[in-house]
Amino acid sequence: MAKEMHNSVKITLIIVATVVFLTLIIAYIVKSDSTTNTIQVNGQATEKVTPDLITVYFNVETKGTTSSEAEDANTLIVNILKSSIVALGFNEEDIKTENYNIYPEYDYKTKTNKGYHATHSLKIEFSTEEKDKIGDVIDAGTNSGAGISYINFELSPSLEQEYKAEAIKTASEDAKVKAEAIASGFDKKLGRLVSVSLDNFNYYPWRVYSASGVSEDGAEAKEAVTSITPSEREVTAYVTAIYKLR
């Protein structure tokens, strides 16, 4: 009885070892098949699109002997700014906060607190079709006591996504065309797609004005912007694809 059990165990171990061995062989073949006889190609595409948004970035800076005093002074200017912008026909929700901070000003030489500094960065976006309002928007900011940090021509999120998808699709098609040409040049046929990756996607807003510090004089900003008509910007995508050859 013991001998029969011993033989049974030996047979079971042989079967298990055989299965493991075959699994390793198959895995090796699959791995070799996926990494040999392949080509790697890069695809690139650039789409051109005209910005549909103007974005004006404001900065409100105030000081006070206490944090509350600095904050109150800042809030006053921001409220005046918002009221002036709303008076131009915008909604208050169109004015968005980018950053807000209150911090102490410390004199390290005398080791004394010199007061508090409050900064509030805001922006307003509106359609390039309303470009004639840009001068009034700048005046609303500077007349309220806010500074103009910079002004951009930008793509709205929906337009950016649309052209991003188009650029990626065209870059993928470019990669496939290159792969087919390489395969044909070696008297091969293009096989299955092994892998693909999105290497990069580029889009940069067009900055038409940037203050050297924080400009509280809107004349320079208005001169820089009103004389410019938004032109096409580039949305670029890069992909890398690996194909089998057969």
Secondary structure, 3 states (H helix, E strand, C coil): CHHHHHHHHHHHHHHHHHHHHHHHHHHHHHHHHHHCCEEEEEEEEEEEECCCEEEEEEEEEEEECCHHHHHHHHHHHHHHHHHHHHHCCCCHHHEEEEEEEEEEEEECCCCEEEEEEEEEEEEEEEEHHHHHHHHHHHHHHHHHCCEEEEEEEECCHHHHHHHHHHHHHHHHHHHHHHHHHHHHHCCCCEEEEEEEEEEEEECCCEEEEEEEEEECCHHHHHHHHHCCCCCCEEEEEEEEEEEEEC
